[in-house]
Amino acid sequence: VVEPAIAAAYAMLDEPDPLRAAQALVVASHQRRLEPDNDYLSIDEQQSWNLLGRLQEIAYAEAREAMLDTCRSE
């Protein structure tokens, strides 16, 4: 569960429609694990906090349905 959540978070950074961006997942956390001392890999930390603030405004049911729709179409 954690890996897809992290990947979704990266995909949604600075996106006007974070749910749509999450549907096109990008995996970036793997690199951070490979190079934990690489500061460049955490350069978007502030963007992540901003994203969390925006996500709080999205209803759980809406987010859940968007993700389920994506899974159904694969």
C-alpha distance (Angstrom), angle and dihedral (degrees) to the residues before:
residue distance angle dihedral
V1 . . .
V2 3.79 . .
E3 3.80 97.4 .
P4 3.82 95.6 55.0
A5 3.81 90.2 44.5
I6 3.79 91.9 53.3
A7 3.77 91.8 45.2
A8 3.79 90.7 49.2
A9 3.79 90.9 50.2
Y10 3.79 91.3 54.4
A11 3.78 91.6 46.8
M12 3.81 91.7 52.6
L13 3.82 97.8 50.5
D14 3.82 111.3 129.5
E15 3.80 91.7 -12.6
P16 3.81 117.4 141.7
D17 3.81 89.6 -143.0
P18 3.82 104.6 37.7
L19 3.80 94.4 178.7
R20 3.78 93.1 56.6
A21 3.80 90.3 47.2
A22 3.80 91.2 51.3
Q23 3.76 89.3 55.0
A24 3.81 88.1 65.3
L25 3.81 94.5 53.3
V26 3.79 121.6 -160.0
V27 3.79 120.7 -162.9
A28 3.83 112.0 -137.0
S29 3.79 104.4 140.9
H30 3.79 91.3 78.4
Q31 3.80 90.6 68.0
R32 3.81 91.6 50.7
R33 3.80 89.9 54.3
L34 3.79 91.3 49.9
E35 3.81 92.3 50.1
P36 3.84 109.2 25.5
D37 3.82 93.0 166.0
N38 3.79 94.3 53.3
D39 3.83 104.3 108.4
Y40 3.79 91.1 -168.0
L41 3.79 90.2 69.2
S42 3.82 91.2 61.3
I43 3.79 95.5 43.4
D44 3.81 91.9 114.3
E45 3.80 96.1 55.5
Q46 3.82 93.6 117.4
Q47 3.80 89.8 50.2
S48 3.79 88.0 54.4
W49 3.80 91.9 54.9
N50 3.81 89.7 48.3
L51 3.79 89.5 50.9
L52 3.79 92.3 51.8
G53 3.79 89.0 54.9
R54 3.81 91.4 52.6
L55 3.80 92.8 45.8
Q56 3.79 91.1 56.3
E57 3.80 86.8 68.1
I58 3.83 93.4 58.7
A59 3.78 116.7 89.2
Y60 3.81 114.3 -117.8
A61 3.82 91.8 -128.2
E62 3.81 91.6 54.4
A63 3.80 93.0 49.3
R64 3.79 92.6 45.1
E65 3.79 92.9 50.3
A66 3.83 91.9 48.4
M67 3.80 91.4 53.0
L68 3.81 93.0 44.5
D69 3.82 90.5 50.5
T70 3.77 89.1 54.5
C71 3.80 92.7 48.9
R72 3.80 91.4 48.9
S73 3.80 92.2 53.5
E74 3.81 94.9 52.7
